[in-house]
Structures are given as structure tokens and as C-alpha cells.
Amino acid sequence: MKTSLLPATRVDPRLRQRIEALLDEGETLSAFIESAVLNQANWRDEQRAFLARGLEAEENDDWVEPEEVFAAVRASSKSSRRKRP
């Protein structure tokens, strides 16, 4: 499959300098941008899936009450504290 280009984006020169200062040894600005775009796309996929699960739970009235969640977290926390020497 052929590769394609992302649109060029104008940025403040200070932002470009900041990003270039963060690059790992041997890393290119293009690789950094590709990674950032991929991470953002993955995050949005996860966010949409999370929202879809929430809407489905709402539709099916399949909720866990906040009090149940807090009680489980408290119990887990107490259990962890007891296991410490």
C-alpha cells in the first residue's frame, strides 16, 4: 500500500523548537508527528468506545451504583493496607 501525506500545518516557531528539543536521539520531527497523530486517533477510538458502552448501559439500565463502586474501592484499599508489613 502506498503511503500518503498528512496536511502541512503551520505552527509558531517556538512550538516547533520546543518539540524539536524533546525529540529522542535519531527521532525525526515527522516520526514524532506521526506518533502523536496515531496516539490521538487511538485515544479518540477508546473514548468513543467508552461512550458507546455507557450509552448501551444506560439503554439497558445496566448500571452499577456509585455507592457500590466506592464500597468496593474502600474494601480493596483496606485489604491492601492489611497486607502491608
Protein Blocks (a to p, Z undefined) as FASTA:
>chain_A
ZZdddddddddfklmmmmmmmpcehiafklmmmmmmmmmmmmmmmmmmmmmmmmmmmmno
pacdfklmmmmmmmmmmmmmmmpZZ
